[in-house]
Amino acid sequence: MITKRDVILFVIVLVLAMAITLSSYRPEFLWNAANFTFGFGIIYIIIGLSVIIRNLGLSHSTSYTNYRRNFRKYGNAEYDAKPISFGEFVMNKEKNKSSYKRYFIVGVPFTLISFLLGQIFTNT
């Protein structure tokens, strides 16, 4: 299912890939196509890697500390209210994991196409 977030991400990646292409523009079509597909693919791969890092939970302790700090500042007005425990916080984070596979499904083929176009361009 395609969400609004996916469409916005696609447009952003498209603009960045065009910027990469224009930064090294040449009159040759294959050169520009290779740069565009490489930019498009590598950005999706980087996004997928960042999702993997986020899902691993490397920042759970810092985000829990921020949660507790914000709870004390803006949380429940009752004085006896306590923030949730670290275990509950991590379990809530685990429920909201997002999949990284879709980013690699798009990124890897575009990067391979870029490699093939680059090989064709250098052989012509």
N, CA, C and O atoms as a MOPAC input file, in Angstrom:
PM7 MOZYME 1SCF
protein

 N      0.84000 1    -1.17700 1     0.00000 1
 C      0.00000 1     0.00000 1     0.00000 1
 C      0.89000 1     1.24600 1     0.00000 1
 O      1.79000 1     1.38200 1     0.82800 1
 N      0.63000 1     2.11800 1    -0.90800 1
 C      1.41500 1     3.34200 1    -1.02300 1
 C      0.76500 1     4.42200 1    -0.16600 1
 O     -0.42800 1     4.70200 1    -0.28400 1
 N      1.57300 1     5.01300 1     0.69000 1
 C      1.06900 1     6.05500 1     1.57500 1
 C      1.53800 1     7.42500 1     1.08400 1
 O      2.34800 1     7.53700 1     0.16400 1
 N      1.01200 1     8.43600 1     1.71400 1
 C      1.39900 1     9.80600 1     1.37600 1
 C      2.88800 1    10.01600 1     1.67100 1
 O      3.58000 1    10.72800 1     0.94400 1
 N      3.36500 1     9.39100 1     2.74000 1
 C      4.77600 1     9.49800 1     3.11600 1
 C      5.67800 1     8.90900 1     2.02600 1
 O      6.74100 1     9.45500 1     1.73000 1
 N      5.24500 1     7.78900 1     1.43100 1
 C      6.02200 1     7.16800 1     0.35400 1
 C      6.10200 1     8.06900 1    -0.87100 1
 O      7.14800 1     8.16200 1    -1.51300 1
 N      4.99900 1     8.72700 1    -1.19100 1
 C      4.98300 1     9.62100 1    -2.35700 1
 C      5.89800 1    10.81600 1    -2.11000 1
 O      6.65000 1    11.21500 1    -2.99900 1
 N      5.83800 1    11.38700 1    -0.91200 1
 C      6.69800 1    12.52800 1    -0.57500 1
 C      8.16400 1    12.10700 1    -0.63900 1
 O      8.99900 1    12.83900 1    -1.17000 1
 N      8.47700 1    10.92800 1    -0.09900 1
 C      9.84700 1    10.42300 1    -0.14300 1
 C     10.30800 1    10.21000 1    -1.57400 1
 O     11.44800 1    10.52700 1    -1.91200 1
 N      9.43500 1     9.67500 1    -2.41800 1
 C      9.77700 1     9.45700 1    -3.81800 1
 C     10.09800 1    10.77600 1    -4.51200 1
 O     11.06700 1    10.86100 1    -5.26800 1
 N      9.29700 1    11.79700 1    -4.26200 1
 C      9.52900 1    13.10100 1    -4.89400 1
 C     10.85700 1    13.69000 1    -4.42100 1
 O     11.60900 1    14.24500 1    -5.22200 1
 N     11.14600 1    13.57200 1    -3.12800 1
 C     12.40600 1    14.09200 1    -2.59800 1
 C     13.59500 1    13.36000 1    -3.21600 1
 O     14.58000 1    13.98800 1    -3.60600 1
 N     13.50400 1    12.04100 1    -3.30500 1
 C     14.59100 1    11.25200 1    -3.90100 1
 C     14.74000 1    11.59500 1    -5.37600 1
 O     15.85900 1    11.67600 1    -5.88400 1
 N     13.63400 1    11.79400 1    -6.06000 1
 C     13.67900 1    12.17300 1    -7.47100 1
 C     14.39800 1    13.50400 1    -7.67400 1
 O     15.21500 1    13.64200 1    -8.58500 1
 N     14.09300 1    14.47600 1    -6.82900 1
 C     14.74400 1    15.78900 1    -6.92200 1
 C     16.23700 1    15.67400 1    -6.62400 1
 O     17.05800 1    16.27500 1    -7.31700 1
 N     16.59000 1    14.90300 1    -5.59400 1
 C     18.00500 1    14.72200 1    -5.26500 1
 C     18.75600 1    13.99900 1    -6.38100 1
 O     19.90000 1    14.34100 1    -6.68100 1
 N     18.11900 1    13.00300 1    -6.99600 1
 C     18.76100 1    12.29000 1    -8.10300 1
 C     18.96200 1    13.22100 1    -9.30000 1
 O     19.97700 1    13.14500 1    -9.99200 1
 N     17.98800 1    14.09600 1    -9.53600 1
 C     18.15700 1    15.07700 1   -10.61600 1
 C     19.28500 1    16.04600 1   -10.30600 1
 O     20.03000 1    16.44400 1   -11.20300 1
 N     19.41500 1    16.42800 1    -9.04000 1
 C     20.50600 1    17.32700 1    -8.65500 1
 C     21.86000 1    16.64400 1    -8.85400 1
 O     22.81800 1    17.27500 1    -9.30000 1
 N     21.93300 1    15.36300 1    -8.52400 1
 C     23.17900 1    14.61600 1    -8.74200 1
 C     23.49800 1    14.56300 1   -10.23200 1
 O     24.64900 1    14.73600 1   -10.63200 1
 N     22.47700 1    14.32500 1   -11.05000 1
 C     22.67600 1    14.25900 1   -12.49600 1
 C     23.12700 1    15.60200 1   -13.04900 1
 O     24.04600 1    15.66800 1   -13.86500 1
 N     22.48300 1    16.66200 1   -12.60700 1
 C     22.84400 1    17.98500 1   -13.12100 1
 C     24.21300 1    18.44900 1   -12.64000 1
 O     24.84900 1    19.27600 1   -13.29400 1
 N     24.67300 1    17.92900 1   -11.50900 1
 C     25.98400 1    18.34200 1   -11.00100 1
 C     27.12600 1    17.82400 1   -11.86100 1
 O     28.22300 1    18.38400 1   -11.85200 1
 N     26.86400 1    16.75000 1   -12.60800 1
 C     27.90800 1    16.21300 1   -13.49000 1
 C     27.35700 1    16.00700 1   -14.89800 1
 O     27.60900 1    14.98000 1   -15.52800 1
 N     26.62500 1    16.96600 1   -15.37100 1
 C     25.94700 1    16.86100 1   -16.66700 1
 C     26.93900 1    16.80800 1   -17.82200 1
 O     27.93100 1    17.53600 1   -17.85700 1
 N     26.63900 1    15.92600 1   -18.75800 1
 C     27.35600 1    15.82900 1   -20.02500 1
 C     26.32400 1    15.67400 1   -21.12900 1
 O     25.19700 1    15.26100 1   -20.85500 1
 N     26.66800 1    15.98500 1   -22.34200 1
 C     25.69600 1    15.82700 1   -23.43500 1
 C     25.34400 1    14.37100 1   -23.74300 1
 O     24.34300 1    14.12100 1   -24.41500 1
 N     26.12300 1    13.41900 1   -23.27900 1
 C     25.86100 1    12.00700 1   -23.56300 1
 C     24.70200 1    11.50000 1   -22.71100 1
 O     24.67500 1    11.69100 1   -21.49500 1
 N     23.73400 1    10.84300 1   -23.37800 1
 C     22.54300 1    10.36300 1   -22.68300 1
 C     22.86900 1     9.26700 1   -21.67700 1
 O     22.36500 1     9.29100 1   -20.55500 1
 N     23.70900 1     8.30000 1   -22.06400 1
 C     24.01000 1     7.18500 1   -21.16300 1
 C     24.71600 1     7.64700 1   -19.89200 1
 O     24.47900 1     7.09500 1   -18.81800 1
 N     25.56000 1     8.63000 1   -20.00100 1
 C     26.25200 1     9.17900 1   -18.84200 1
 C     25.23900 1     9.76500 1   -17.85800 1
 O     25.29700 1     9.48800 1   -16.66000 1
 N     24.32400 1    10.56600 1   -18.36500 1
 C     23.31200 1    11.18500 1   -17.51200 1
 C     22.35300 1    10.14500 1   -16.93200 1
 O     21.95400 1    10.24400 1   -15.77100 1
 N     21.98400 1     9.14800 1   -17.74000 1
 C     21.09900 1     8.09200 1   -17.24500 1
 C     21.77800 1     7.28300 1   -16.14500 1
 O     21.14000 1     6.92500 1   -15.15600 1
 N     23.06200 1     6.99400 1   -16.31000 1
 C     23.79800 1     6.25800 1   -15.28900 1
 C     23.88400 1     7.05900 1   -13.99200 1
 O     23.71000 1     6.50900 1   -12.90500 1
 N     24.15000 1     8.35200 1   -14.10900 1
 C     24.21400 1     9.18200 1   -12.90400 1
 C     22.86300 1     9.28700 1   -12.20900 1
 O     22.79100 1     9.25300 1   -10.98000 1
 N     21.78900 1     9.41500 1   -12.99100 1
 C     20.46100 1     9.51700 1   -12.40300 1
 C     20.07600 1     8.23300 1   -11.68200 1
 O     19.60800 1     8.27500 1   -10.54400 1
 N     20.27100 1     7.08800 1   -12.33900 1
 C     19.89900 1     5.83000 1   -11.69500 1
 C     20.77800 1     5.54300 1   -10.48400 1
 O     20.30700 1     4.98200 1    -9.49500 1
 N     22.05000 1     5.92200 1   -10.55300 1
 C     22.90800 1     5.73600 1    -9.38500 1
 C     22.43500 1     6.59600 1    -8.22000 1
 O     22.32200 1     6.11300 1    -7.09300 1
 N     22.16100 1     7.86100 1    -8.48500 1
 C     21.68700 1     8.74700 1    -7.42300 1
 C     20.39400 1     8.26100 1    -6.81800 1
 O     20.23300 1     8.27200 1    -5.59800 1
 N     19.46300 1     7.83000 1    -7.66100 1
 C     18.17600 1     7.33200 1    -7.19700 1
 C     18.36300 1     6.08500 1    -6.33800 1
 O     17.78900 1     5.97900 1    -5.25400 1
 N     19.16600 1     5.14300 1    -6.82600 1
 C     19.36600 1     3.88800 1    -6.10700 1
 C     20.12700 1     4.06700 1    -4.80600 1
 O     19.75100 1     3.48800 1    -3.78600 1
 N     21.18700 1     4.85700 1    -4.82500 1
 C     22.01700 1     4.98800 1    -3.62500 1
 C     21.28300 1     5.73000 1    -2.51600 1
 O     21.50000 1     5.44600 1    -1.33800 1
 N     20.42400 1     6.66600 1    -2.87000 1
 C     19.65100 1     7.37400 1    -1.84400 1
 C     18.67500 1     6.41200 1    -1.17900 1
 O     18.51300 1     6.44500 1     0.04100 1
 N     18.02700 1     5.55900 1    -1.95800 1
 C     17.12500 1     4.56700 1    -1.36400 1
 C     17.89300 1     3.56700 1    -0.49600 1
 O     17.38800 1     3.14800 1     0.54600 1
 N     19.08500 1     3.18600 1    -0.90000 1
 C     19.88400 1     2.26900 1    -0.08000 1
 C     20.27300 1     2.93400 1     1.23500 1
 O     20.23300 1     2.29000 1     2.28400 1
 N     20.64600 1     4.19900 1     1.19900 1
 C     20.99900 1     4.92400 1     2.43000 1
 C     19.79200 1     5.03100 1     3.35100 1
 O     19.92800 1     4.88300 1     4.56600 1
 N     18.62300 1     5.28500 1     2.79500 1
 C     17.41200 1     5.34500 1     3.61500 1
 C     17.14700 1     3.98000 1     4.24700 1
 O     16.79500 1     3.89900 1     5.42400 1
 N     17.31300 1     2.91100 1     3.47200 1
 C     17.12500 1     1.56700 1     4.01500 1
 C     18.09800 1     1.25500 1     5.13900 1
 O     17.71500 1     0.65100 1     6.14100 1
 N     19.35300 1     1.66000 1     4.98300 1
 C     20.34200 1     1.44000 1     6.04400 1
 C     19.99600 1     2.23000 1     7.30200 1
 O     20.18500 1     1.74100 1     8.41600 1
 N     19.48700 1     3.45500 1     7.12700 1
 C     19.10600 1     4.24000 1     8.31000 1
 C     17.91000 1     3.61800 1     9.02100 1
 O     17.81800 1     3.70600 1    10.24600 1
 N     16.98800 1     2.98700 1     8.28300 1
 C     15.86300 1     2.29500 1     8.90900 1
 C     16.36800 1     1.08500 1     9.69000 1
 O     15.88100 1     0.80800 1    10.78700 1
 N     17.33800 1     0.36700 1     9.13500 1
 C     17.91400 1    -0.77400 1     9.85800 1
 C     18.54100 1    -0.31400 1    11.16800 1
 O     18.33400 1    -0.94200 1    12.20600 1
 N     19.29400 1     0.76200 1    11.13100 1
 C     19.94600 1     1.27100 1    12.34300 1
 C     18.89800 1     1.69400 1    13.36000 1
 O     19.04800 1     1.43200 1    14.55300 1
 N     17.83500 1     2.35000 1    12.89300 1
 C     16.77100 1     2.76800 1    13.81100 1
 C     16.07600 1     1.56200 1    14.42200 1
 O     15.74100 1     1.57600 1    15.60600 1
 N     15.85400 1     0.51200 1    13.62300 1
 C     15.18400 1    -0.68200 1    14.12600 1
 C     16.04700 1    -1.48100 1    15.09800 1
 O     15.52000 1    -2.19200 1    15.95400 1
 N     17.36100 1    -1.36900 1    14.97300 1
 C     18.23800 1    -2.10700 1    15.88300 1
 C     18.15100 1    -1.58500 1    17.30800 1
 O     18.47300 1    -2.30500 1    18.25200 1
 N     17.72800 1    -0.36500 1    17.47000 1
 C     17.55400 1     0.18200 1    18.80300 1
 C     18.81100 1     0.77600 1    19.38400 1
 O     18.96700 1     0.80000 1    20.60400 1
 N     19.70400 1     1.25200 1    18.56300 1
 C     20.93800 1     1.83000 1    19.05600 1
 C     20.69800 1     3.12300 1    19.82700 1
 O     21.54700 1     3.56200 1    20.60400 1
 N     19.54700 1     3.71900 1    19.60800 1
 C     19.28000 1     4.99400 1    20.27800 1
 C     18.13000 1     4.90000 1    21.27700 1
 O     17.56900 1     5.92500 1    21.66300 1
 N     17.76700 1     3.68200 1    21.70300 1
 C     16.65900 1     3.54100 1    22.65400 1
 C     16.93900 1     4.24700 1    23.97700 1
 O     16.04900 1     4.88000 1    24.54500 1
 N     18.15800 1     4.14300 1    24.46300 1
 C     18.44700 1     4.74300 1    25.77000 1
 C     18.38700 1     6.26700 1    25.71500 1
 O     17.88200 1     6.90000 1    26.64300 1
 N     18.89000 1     6.85300 1    24.65100 1
 C     18.82200 1     8.31500 1    24.55900 1
 C     17.39100 1     8.79000 1    24.31900 1
 O     16.98200 1     9.81300 1    24.86700 1
 N     16.62700 1     8.05900 1    23.50700 1
 C     15.24000 1     8.48000 1    23.28400 1
 C     14.40600 1     8.27100 1    24.55000 1
 O     13.47400 1     9.03500 1    24.80200 1
 N     14.72400 1     7.25500 1    25.34400 1
 C     14.01000 1     7.06300 1    26.61300 1
 C     14.34300 1     8.19100 1    27.58700 1
 O     13.46700 1     8.66100 1    28.31200 1
 N     15.58400 1     8.61900 1    27.60700 1
 C     15.97000 1     9.74000 1    28.46900 1
 C     15.23100 1    11.00400 1    28.06100 1
 O     14.76300 1    11.75500 1    28.91700 1
 N     15.12400 1    11.24500 1    26.76400 1
 C     14.36500 1    12.40600 1    26.28300 1
 C     12.88900 1    12.28300 1    26.63000 1
 O     12.25100 1    13.27400 1    26.98500 1
 N     12.33900 1    11.06700 1    26.52900 1
 C     10.94300 1    10.84800 1    26.88900 1
 C     10.70900 1    11.18200 1    28.35500 1
 O      9.74000 1    11.86400 1    28.69200 1
 N     11.58800 1    10.70600 1    29.22500 1
 C     11.41400 1    10.98400 1    30.66300 1
 C     11.54700 1    12.47000 1    30.96500 1
 O     10.79200 1    13.00600 1    31.77600 1
 N     12.48600 1    13.13000 1    30.33000 1
 C     12.66800 1    14.56400 1    30.53900 1
 C     11.41200 1    15.33200 1    30.09900 1
 O     10.93500 1    16.21400 1    30.81300 1
 N     10.88900 1    14.99000 1    28.92800 1
 C      9.67300 1    15.65100 1    28.44400 1
 C      8.45900 1    15.29700 1    29.29500 1
 O      7.56400 1    16.12600 1    29.46400 1
 N      8.41500 1    14.09100 1    29.82600 1
 C      7.30800 1    13.70300 1    30.69600 1
 C      7.30100 1    14.55300 1    31.96300 1
 O      6.24600 1    14.98400 1    32.42800 1
 N      8.47500 1    14.78300 1    32.50700 1
 C      8.55400 1    15.60600 1    33.72500 1
 C      8.17900 1    17.04600 1    33.44400 1
 O      7.55000 1    17.69700 1    34.27800 1
 N      8.56200 1    17.56200 1    32.26100 1
 C      8.24800 1    18.94600 1    31.92900 1
 C      6.78200 1    19.13300 1    31.57100 1
 O      6.11400 1    20.02600 1    32.09300 1
 N      6.28300 1    18.27500 1    30.66900 1
 C      4.97000 1    18.50000 1    30.08100 1
 C      3.97300 1    17.39000 1    30.37100 1
 O      2.84900 1    17.43200 1    29.87100 1
 N      4.35200 1    16.41500 1    31.15400 1
 C      3.52400 1    15.23200 1    31.36800 1
 C      2.30200 1    15.50600 1    32.22600 1
 O      1.82200 1    16.63600 1    32.31400 1
 N      1.82200 1    14.47300 1    32.84200 1
 C      0.61000 1    14.51700 1    33.64600 1
 C      0.77800 1    15.49300 1    34.80700 1
 O      1.84100 1    15.56500 1    35.42500 1
 N     -0.27300 1    16.23200 1    35.09000 1
 C     -0.21000 1    17.23400 1    36.15400 1
 C     -0.21300 1    16.59400 1    37.53800 1
 O      0.18900 1    17.22800 1    38.51400 1
 N     -0.66200 1    15.35000 1    37.63000 1
 C     -0.65800 1    14.66200 1    38.92800 1
 C      0.78400 1    14.39700 1    39.35200 1
 O      1.61600 1    13.97000 1    38.55200 1
 N      1.05500 1    14.65400 1    40.60500 1
 C      2.42400 1    14.51400 1    41.07000 1
 C      2.85400 1    13.07100 1    41.20600 1
 O      4.04200 1    12.77100 1    41.09400 1
 N      1.91200 1    12.16600 1    41.44500 1
 C      2.27300 1    10.77100 1    41.65500 1
 C      2.37100 1     9.98800 1    40.33700 1
 O      2.69500 1     8.80000 1    40.35200 1
 N      2.09800 1    10.63800 1    39.20800 1
 C      2.19500 1     9.96400 1    37.91500 1
 C      3.66100 1     9.69900 1    37.58600 1
 O      4.53200 1    10.53400 1    37.83200 1
 N      3.91100 1     8.52200 1    37.02700 1
 C      5.27300 1     8.13400 1    36.68200 1
 C      5.33900 1     7.78800 1    35.19500 1
 O      4.36600 1     7.30100 1    34.61800 1
 N      6.48400 1     8.04300 1    34.58800 1
 C      6.63000 1     7.63700 1    33.18000 1
 C      6.68700 1     6.11800 1    33.07200 1
 O      6.95100 1     5.43200 1    34.06000 1
 N      6.44100 1     5.59500 1    31.88400 1
 C      6.50700 1     4.14600 1    31.70600 1
 C      7.95100 1     3.67500 1    31.86300 1
 O      8.89200 1     4.45500 1    31.72100 1
 N      8.10300 1     2.41000 1    32.15300 1
 C      9.43800 1     1.86100 1    32.35700 1
 C     10.17200 1     1.73500 1    31.02300 1
 O      9.57100 1     1.82300 1    29.95200 1
 N     11.47700 1     1.52900 1    31.11500 1
 C     12.29800 1     1.40200 1    29.92000 1
 C     11.85500 1     0.19300 1    29.08900 1
 O     11.83700 1     0.25400 1    27.86000 1
 N     11.50200 1    -0.89400 1    29.76000 1
 C     11.05500 1    -2.09700 1    29.05200 1
 C      9.78400 1    -1.85100 1    28.25300 1
 O      9.67800 1    -2.27300 1    27.10200 1
 N      8.82100 1    -1.16900 1    28.86400 1
 C      7.58800 1    -0.84500 1    28.14800 1
 C      7.87100 1     0.09800 1    26.97800 1
 O      7.28200 1    -0.03200 1    25.90500 1
 N      8.77800 1     1.04300 1    27.20200 1
 C      9.14400 1     1.99300 1    26.15600 1
 C      9.73100 1     1.26200 1    24.95200 1
 O      9.37500 1     1.56000 1    23.81200 1
 N     10.62200 1     0.31300 1    25.19700 1
 C     11.24600 1    -0.45200 1    24.11400 1
 C     10.19900 1    -1.31600 1    23.41400 1
 O     10.23300 1    -1.44900 1    22.19100 1
 N      9.26900 1    -1.90600 1    24.16900 1
 C      8.22400 1    -2.72200 1    23.55700 1
 C      7.33900 1    -1.87700 1    22.64500 1
 O      6.94100 1    -2.33600 1    21.57500 1
 N      7.02600 1    -0.65400 1    23.05300 1
 C      6.24600 1     0.23700 1    22.19900 1
 C      7.00700 1     0.59200 1    20.93400 1
 O      6.41500 1     0.68300 1    19.85800 1
 N      8.31500 1     0.79400 1    21.05200 1
 C      9.14300 1     1.08400 1    19.88300 1
 C      9.18600 1    -0.11900 1    18.93300 1
 O      9.15900 1     0.04100 1    17.71300 1
 N      9.25300 1    -1.32800 1    19.51100 1
 C      9.32500 1    -2.54100 1    18.69500 1
 C      8.05100 1    -2.73800 1    17.87600 1
 O      8.10300 1    -3.26600 1    16.76500 1
 N      6.91400 1    -2.31900 1    18.41700 1
 C      5.65600 1    -2.45400 1    17.69000 1
 C      5.62600 1    -1.54700 1    16.46700 1
 O      4.95700 1    -1.85300 1    15.48000 1
 N      6.34500 1    -0.44100 1    16.52900 1
 C      6.30300 1     0.54900 1    15.45600 1
 C      7.47000 1     0.43100 1    14.47800 1
 O      7.79800 1     1.39700 1    13.78900 1
 N      8.09600 1    -0.73500 1    14.41200 1
 C      9.19700 1    -0.92000 1    13.47100 1
 C      8.68300 1    -0.80300 1    12.05400 1
 O      7.57700 1    -1.24200 1    11.74000 1
 N      9.49300 1    -0.20900 1    11.20500 1
 C      9.12600 1    -0.14200 1     9.79400 1
 C     10.03800 1    -1.06800 1     9.00200 1
 O     11.14300 1    -1.39000 1     9.43700 1
 N      9.57200 1    -1.48300 1     7.85900 1
 C     10.32900 1    -2.42400 1     7.04500 1
 C     11.35100 1    -1.68700 1     6.19200 1
 O     11.06700 1    -0.62600 1     5.63700 1
 N     12.51600 1    -2.25200 1     6.09900 1
 C     13.58300 1    -1.67300 1     5.28800 1
 C     13.65200 1    -2.33100 1     3.91600 1
 O     14.34600 1    -1.83200 1     3.03000 1
 N     12.94800 1    -3.43600 1     3.72600 1
 C     13.07500 1    -4.21500 1     2.49400 1
 C     12.65000 1    -3.42800 1     1.26000 1
 O     13.26800 1    -3.54600 1     0.20200 1
 N     11.60300 1    -2.63200 1     1.39400 1
 C     11.11200 1    -1.92200 1     0.21500 1
 C     12.13200 1    -0.92100 1    -0.31500 1
 O     12.17000 1    -0.64800 1    -1.51400 1
 N     12.95600 1    -0.37400 1     0.57200 1
 C     13.97600 1     0.57000 1     0.12700 1
 C     15.07800 1    -0.14600 1    -0.65100 1
 O     15.59600 1     0.37900 1    -1.63600 1
 N     15.43000 1    -1.34700 1    -0.19900 1
 C     16.45100 1    -2.11700 1    -0.90900 1
 C     15.90400 1    -2.70000 1    -2.21200 1
 O     16.64200 1    -2.84400 1    -3.18700 1
 N     14.60500 1    -3.03800 1    -2.23100 1
 C     13.99400 1    -3.56300 1    -3.45500 1
 C     14.05400 1    -2.52600 1    -4.56200 1
 O     14.17500 1    -2.88000 1    -5.73500 1
 N     13.97000 1    -1.25100 1    -4.20800 1
 C     14.06400 1    -0.17900 1    -5.20200 1
 C     15.52100 1     0.21900 1    -5.42900 1
 O     15.93100 1     0.41900 1    -6.57200 1
 N     16.30000 1     0.33700 1    -4.36800 1
 C     17.64900 1     0.88600 1    -4.46500 1
 C     18.65600 1     0.00700 1    -5.16000 1
 O     19.43200 1     0.49100 1    -5.98300 1
 N     18.66300 1    -1.27800 1    -4.84800 1
 C     19.67000 1    -2.17800 1    -5.41000 1
 C     19.52000 1    -2.32400 1    -6.92900 1
 O     20.52200 1    -2.21700 1    -7.63800 1
 N     18.31500 1    -2.56400 1    -7.46000 1
 C     18.22300 1    -2.65000 1    -8.93100 1
 C     18.63600 1    -1.36500 1    -9.65100 1
 O     19.27500 1    -1.42300 1   -10.70200 1
 N     18.27700 1    -0.21100 1    -9.09400 1
 C     18.67200 1     1.03700 1    -9.73800 1
 C     20.19100 1     1.21200 1    -9.70700 1
 O     20.77600 1     1.72100 1   -10.66300 1
 N     20.81900 1     0.80000 1    -8.63100 1
 C     22.27200 1     0.89700 1    -8.56400 1
 C     22.92600 1    -0.06100 1    -9.55500 1
 O     23.92600 1     0.28800 1   -10.18300 1
 N     22.37300 1    -1.26100 1    -9.70200 1
 C     22.90700 1    -2.20500 1   -10.69000 1
 C     22.69400 1    -1.71100 1   -12.11900 1
 O     23.57600 1    -1.86000 1   -12.96600 1
 N     21.53100 1    -1.12600 1   -12.39000 1
 C     21.28000 1    -0.54700 1   -13.70900 1
 C     22.28200 1     0.56200 1   -13.98900 1
 O     22.78100 1     0.69700 1   -15.10600 1
 N     22.57000 1     1.34900 1   -12.96700 1
 C     23.55900 1     2.41600 1   -13.11600 1
 C     24.91800 1     1.84200 1   -13.48200 1
 O     25.60800 1     2.37700 1   -14.35100 1
 N     25.30000 1     0.77000 1   -12.83300 1
 C     26.57900 1     0.12800 1   -13.13500 1
 C     26.59800 1    -0.36600 1   -14.58000 1
 O     27.58000 1    -0.16400 1   -15.29400 1
 N     25.51100 1    -1.01400 1   -15.01100 1
 C     25.45200 1    -1.51800 1   -16.38100 1
 C     25.48900 1    -0.38400 1   -17.40200 1
 O     26.17200 1    -0.48900 1   -18.42200 1
 N     24.76200 1     0.69400 1   -17.13400 1
 C     24.79500 1     1.83900 1   -18.05200 1
 C     26.19000 1     2.45900 1   -18.11200 1
 O     26.64500 1     2.88800 1   -19.17300 1
 N     26.85600 1     2.50200 1   -16.97200 1
 C     28.22200 1     3.02100 1   -16.95200 1
 C     29.16800 1     2.15100 1   -17.76200 1
 O     30.05100 1     2.66000 1   -18.45200 1
 N     28.98200 1     0.82000 1   -17.67700 1
 C     29.80900 1    -0.08600 1   -18.46400 1
 C     29.54200 1     0.07500 1   -19.95000 1
 O     30.47300 1     0.06100 1   -20.75500 1
 N     28.28400 1     0.22700 1   -20.31600 1
 C     27.93800 1     0.42400 1   -21.72600 1
 C     28.53200 1     1.74800 1   -22.22700 1
 O     29.05800 1     1.82000 1   -23.33800 1
 N     28.44200 1     2.79000 1   -21.39500 1
 C     28.95100 1     4.09800 1   -21.81000 1
 C     30.45800 1     4.07100 1   -22.01400 1
 O     30.96100 1     4.65300 1   -22.97400 1
 N     31.18200 1     3.40400 1   -21.12700 1
 C     32.63700 1     3.39300 1   -21.24300 1
 C     33.09800 1     2.50500 1   -22.41200 1
 O     34.19600 1     2.70100 1   -22.93300 1
 N     32.28100 1     1.54000 1   -22.82400 1
 C     32.65700 1     0.66000 1   -23.94000 1
 C     32.29100 1     1.23300 1   -25.30200 1
 O     32.71600 1     0.70200 1   -26.32800 1
 N     31.50100 1     2.31600 1   -25.32700 1
 C     31.11600 1     2.87800 1   -26.63400 1
 C     32.03300 1     3.99200 1   -27.04300 1
 O     31.85600 1     4.57700 1   -28.11100 1

